[in-house]
Amino acid sequence: MIELGDKVRCKHTGFTGIAVARTEFINGCVQYSLAPKVGKDSKYPEEFSLDEDSLEVISPRRKKPKQDETGGPVRIIKRHRMWKS
């Protein structure tokens, strides 16, 4: 199964890109929009939509680290009472 963010390739044309959108039609057809790499001219090429059956996953997307695995600082927020009623 393809997830958004996976790097996929078309079995027929060899077109490679990142799955950025999934479209499911009322007749059951599922297509994914693929975004290719930016070209040498630094312009973003157009996305292409291809049928799910003609795509294969090359590499899955990276999973986000869990909250405690980010290595960032831990912030503890203390609530202060400004005035007593």
MDTraj code that builds the backbone (N, CA, C; nanometers):
import mdtraj as md
import numpy as np

residues = "MET ILE GLU LEU GLY ASP LYS VAL ARG CYS LYS HIS THR GLY PHE THR GLY ILE ALA VAL ALA ARG THR GLU PHE ILE ASN GLY CYS VAL GLN TYR SER LEU ALA PRO LYS VAL GLY LYS ASP SER LYS TYR PRO GLU GLU PHE SER LEU ASP GLU ASP SER LEU GLU VAL ILE SER PRO ARG ARG LYS LYS PRO LYS GLN ASP GLU THR GLY GLY PRO VAL ARG ILE ILE LYS ARG HIS ARG MET TRP LYS SER".split()
xyz = np.array([
    [0.0842, -0.1181, 0.0000],
    [0.0000, 0.0000, 0.0000],
    [0.0887, 0.1245, 0.0000],
    [0.0505, 0.2208, -0.0770],
    [0.1262, 0.3442, -0.0918],
    [0.0779, 0.4454, 0.0121],
    [0.1727, 0.5094, 0.0794],
    [0.1399, 0.6169, 0.1727],
    [0.1946, 0.7471, 0.1166],
    [0.1303, 0.8572, 0.1503],
    [0.1795, 0.9865, 0.1055],
    [0.3184, 1.0086, 0.1636],
    [0.4093, 1.0537, 0.0802],
    [0.5481, 1.0732, 0.1200],
    [0.6404, 0.9619, 0.0729],
    [0.5833, 0.8504, 0.0252],
    [0.6644, 0.7411, -0.0277],
    [0.7245, 0.7800, -0.1626],
    [0.8446, 0.7318, -0.1899],
    [0.9044, 0.7493, -0.3227],
    [0.8589, 0.6313, -0.4061],
    [0.7919, 0.6597, -0.5183],
    [0.7336, 0.5546, -0.6010],
    [0.7782, 0.5678, -0.7455],
    [0.7622, 0.4587, -0.8216],
    [0.8003, 0.4554, -0.9631],
    [0.6886, 0.3898, -1.0423],
    [0.6646, 0.4410, -1.1613],
    [0.5688, 0.3807, -1.2525],
    [0.6335, 0.2580, -1.3157],
    [0.5642, 0.1460, -1.3129],
    [0.6167, 0.0211, -1.3677],
    [0.6318, 0.0271, -1.5194],
    [0.5516, 0.1085, -1.5851],
    [0.5482, 0.1122, -1.7312],
    [0.6437, 0.2160, -1.7916],
    [0.6470, 0.3355, -1.7311],
    [0.7271, 0.4433, -1.7893],
    [0.8581, 0.4684, -1.7163],
    [0.8691, 0.4230, -1.5916],
    [0.9891, 0.4480, -1.5125],
    [0.9896, 0.5839, -1.4447],
    [0.8809, 0.6597, -1.4573],
    [0.8712, 0.7910, -1.3937],
    [0.8772, 0.7739, -1.2421],
    [0.9623, 0.8536, -1.1767],
    [0.9826, 0.8438, -1.0325],
    [0.9463, 0.9756, -0.9664],
    [0.8849, 0.9665, -0.8485],
    [0.8511, 1.0870, -0.7736],
    [0.7997, 1.0530, -0.6346],
    [0.7670, 1.1559, -0.5600],
    [0.7127, 1.1422, -0.4252],
    [0.5601, 1.1528, -0.4333],
    [0.4901, 1.0586, -0.3692],
    [0.3440, 1.0618, -0.3666],
    [0.2987, 1.1769, -0.2773],
    [0.2337, 1.2776, -0.3378],
    [0.1933, 1.3968, -0.2625],
    [0.0425, 1.4108, -0.2481],
    [-0.0351, 1.3357, -0.3257],
    [-0.1809, 1.3431, -0.3152],
    [-0.2420, 1.2118, -0.3619],
    [-0.3570, 1.1783, -0.3017],
    [-0.4300, 1.0561, -0.3385],
    [-0.5705, 1.0965, -0.3777],
    [-0.6157, 1.0483, -0.4936],
    [-0.7498, 1.0785, -0.5424],
    [-0.8246, 0.9480, -0.5623],
    [-0.9416, 0.9386, -0.4998],
    [-1.0259, 0.8204, -0.5158],
    [-1.1541, 0.8624, -0.5861],
    [-1.1784, 0.8019, -0.7013],
    [-1.2951, 0.8363, -0.7805],
    [-1.4148, 0.7527, -0.7378],
    [-1.5335, 0.7967, -0.7740],
    [-1.6567, 0.7295, -0.7350],
    [-1.6662, 0.5883, -0.7929],
    [-1.5986, 0.5625, -0.9044],
    [-1.6016, 0.4282, -0.9652],
    [-1.4985, 0.3342, -0.9024],
    [-1.4216, 0.3816, -0.8022],
    [-1.3257, 0.2978, -0.7327],
    [-1.1829, 0.3127, -0.7805],
    [-1.1600, 0.3867, -0.8860],
    [-1.0247, 0.4092, -0.9371],
    [-0.9478, 0.4981, -0.8389],
    [-0.8236, 0.4611, -0.8096],
    [-0.7387, 0.5381, -0.7182],
    [-0.6150, 0.5834, -0.7939],
    [-0.5869, 0.7127, -0.7870],
    [-0.4685, 0.7686, -0.8506],
    [-0.3870, 0.8449, -0.7481],
    [-0.2555, 0.8483, -0.7710],
    [-0.1649, 0.9250, -0.6863],
    [-0.0971, 1.0307, -0.7707],
    [-0.0839, 1.1504, -0.7149],
    [-0.0077, 1.2569, -0.7801],
    [0.1363, 1.2453, -0.7338],
    [0.2281, 1.2428, -0.8305],
    [0.3696, 1.2299, -0.8006],
    [0.4415, 1.3603, -0.8316],
    [0.5235, 1.4034, -0.7383],
    [0.6043, 1.5235, -0.7582],
    [0.7480, 1.4806, -0.7846],
    [0.8018, 1.5082, -0.9040],
    [0.9406, 1.4713, -0.9343],
    [1.0382, 1.5683, -0.8686],
    [1.1683, 1.5383, -0.8787],
    [1.2715, 1.6260, -0.8250],
    [1.2747, 1.7575, -0.9025],
    [1.3269, 1.8592, -0.8380],
    [1.3435, 1.9888, -0.9028],
    [1.4527, 1.9758, -1.0079],
    [1.4308, 2.0355, -1.1248],
    [1.5256, 2.0257, -1.2350],
    [1.6516, 2.1070, -1.2137],
    [1.7466, 2.0943, -1.3047],
    [1.8726, 2.1679, -1.2956],
    [1.8520, 2.3177, -1.3095],
    [1.7421, 2.3575, -1.3727],
    [1.7129, 2.4993, -1.3879],
    [1.6417, 2.5569, -1.2650],
    [1.6316, 2.4784, -1.1576],
    [1.5692, 2.5170, -1.0296],
    [1.4205, 2.5460, -1.0430],
    [1.3590, 2.4917, -1.1461],
    [1.2151, 2.5068, -1.1625],
    [1.1469, 2.3785, -1.1203],
    [1.0327, 2.3943, -1.0578],
    [0.9572, 2.2796, -1.0098],
    [0.8742, 2.2223, -1.1243],
    [0.8977, 2.0970, -1.1633],
    [0.8200, 2.0383, -1.2723],
    [0.6764, 2.0092, -1.2290],
    [0.5908, 1.9879, -1.3267],
    [0.4511, 1.9578, -1.2969],
    [0.4368, 1.8217, -1.2310],
    [0.3280, 1.8075, -1.1536],
    [0.2968, 1.6780, -1.0939],
    [0.2250, 1.5931, -1.1978],
    [0.2352, 1.4626, -1.1828],
    [0.1660, 1.3690, -1.2699],
    [0.0804, 1.2782, -1.1851],
    [-0.0393, 1.2480, -1.2316],
    [-0.1275, 1.1548, -1.1620],
    [-0.1274, 1.0230, -1.2363],
    [-0.1018, 0.9157, -1.1623],
    [-0.0949, 0.7822, -1.2209],
    [-0.1799, 0.6862, -1.1391],
    [-0.2304, 0.5816, -1.2055],
    [-0.3120, 0.4808, -1.1376],
    [-0.2309, 0.4050, -1.0336],
    [-0.2988, 0.3681, -0.9270],
    [-0.2346, 0.2968, -0.8174],
    [-0.1753, 0.1635, -0.8618],
    [-0.2424, 0.0940, -0.9521],
    [-0.1960, -0.0378, -0.9975],
    [-0.0642, -0.0330, -1.0742],
    [-0.0327, 0.0820, -1.1331],
    [0.0896, 0.0901, -1.2126],
    [0.2083, 0.1430, -1.1318],
    [0.1901, 0.1640, -1.0011],
    [0.2966, 0.2201, -0.9184],
    [0.3545, 0.1163, -0.8239],
    [0.4847, 0.1304, -0.7965],
    [0.5507, 0.0466, -0.6976],
    [0.6325, 0.1362, -0.6047],
    [0.6398, 0.0997, -0.4774],
    [0.7129, 0.1784, -0.3787],
    [0.8618, 0.1475, -0.3904],
    [0.9423, 0.2516, -0.4079],
    [1.0878, 0.2366, -0.4129],
    [1.1431, 0.2449, -0.2710],
    [1.1043, 0.3497, -0.1994],
    [1.1468, 0.3633, -0.0600],
    [1.0342, 0.4308, 0.0183],
    [1.0029, 0.3768, 0.1349],
    [0.8959, 0.4365, 0.2153],
    [0.9408, 0.5695, 0.2742],
    [0.8424, 0.6496, 0.3115],
    [0.8754, 0.7794, 0.3702],
    [0.9375, 0.7587, 0.5061],
    [1.0110, 0.8581, 0.5478],
    [1.0708, 0.8517, 0.6810],
    [0.9621, 0.8722, 0.7845],
    [0.9683, 0.7943, 0.8875],
    [0.8732, 0.8104, 0.9969],
    [0.9226, 0.9221, 1.0878],
    [0.8289, 1.0011, 1.1398],
    [0.8658, 1.1070, 1.2316],
    [0.9081, 1.0451, 1.3648],
    [1.0096, 1.1025, 1.4294],
    [1.0502, 1.0488, 1.5590],
    [0.9423, 1.0741, 1.6641],
    [0.9395, 0.9883, 1.7643],
    [0.8448, 1.0075, 1.8736],
    [0.8842, 1.1321, 1.9507],
    [0.7930, 1.1819, 2.0299],
    [0.8152, 1.3062, 2.1026],
    [0.9411, 1.2996, 2.1893],
    [0.9640, 1.1885, 2.2573],
    [1.0799, 1.1792, 2.3461],
    [1.2096, 1.1461, 2.2721],
    [1.2054, 1.1254, 2.1422],
    [1.3243, 1.0924, 2.0655],
    [1.3770, 1.2096, 1.9827],
    [1.3207, 1.3271, 2.0015],
    [1.3619, 1.4402, 1.9192],
    [1.4930, 1.5015, 1.9645],
    [1.5291, 1.4823, 2.0902],
    [1.6539, 1.5384, 2.1398],
    [1.6439, 1.6842, 2.1781],
    [1.5268, 1.7429, 2.1671],
    [1.5085, 1.8825, 2.2024],
    [1.4925, 1.9018, 2.3521],
    [1.4962, 2.0271, 2.3979],
    [1.4827, 2.0537, 2.5402],
    [1.3408, 2.0253, 2.5892],
    [1.3316, 1.9956, 2.7163],
    [1.2017, 1.9729, 2.7791],
    [1.1616, 2.1023, 2.8472],
    [1.0447, 2.1504, 2.8168],
    [0.9983, 2.2755, 2.8769],
    [0.8891, 2.2458, 2.9777],
    [0.9058, 2.3006, 3.0949],
    [0.8040, 2.2879, 3.1985],
    [0.7470, 2.4268, 3.2204],
    [0.6196, 2.4392, 3.1998],
    [0.5539, 2.5681, 3.2150],
    [0.4932, 2.5741, 3.3543],
    [0.5346, 2.6752, 3.4315],
    [0.4803, 2.6945, 3.5658],
    [0.3799, 2.8074, 3.5607],
    [0.2716, 2.7878, 3.6299],
    [0.1696, 2.8927, 3.6377],
    [0.1894, 2.9698, 3.7675],
    [0.1948, 3.0972, 3.7567],
    [0.2149, 3.1834, 3.8734],
    [0.0859, 3.2570, 3.9041],
    [0.0646, 3.2783, 4.0325],
    [-0.0486, 3.3620, 4.0739],
    [0.0026, 3.5040, 4.0872],
    [-0.0583, 3.5939, 4.0167],
    [-0.0138, 3.7328, 4.0218],
    [-0.0707, 3.8034, 4.1458],
    [-0.2012, 3.7878, 4.1675],
    [-0.2660, 3.8525, 4.2808],
    [-0.3568, 3.7520, 4.3491],
    [-0.3715, 3.7720, 4.4763],
    [-0.4653, 3.6903, 4.5518],
    [-0.5919, 3.7690, 4.5702],
    [-0.7053, 3.7063, 4.5502],
    [-0.8329, 3.7768, 4.5670],
    [-0.8766, 3.7724, 4.7098],
])
top = md.Topology()
chain = top.add_chain()
for i, resn in enumerate(residues, 1):
    res = top.add_residue(resn, chain, resSeq=i)
    for name in ("N", "CA", "C"):
        top.add_atom(name, md.element.get_by_symbol(name[0]), res)
traj = md.Trajectory(xyz[None], top)
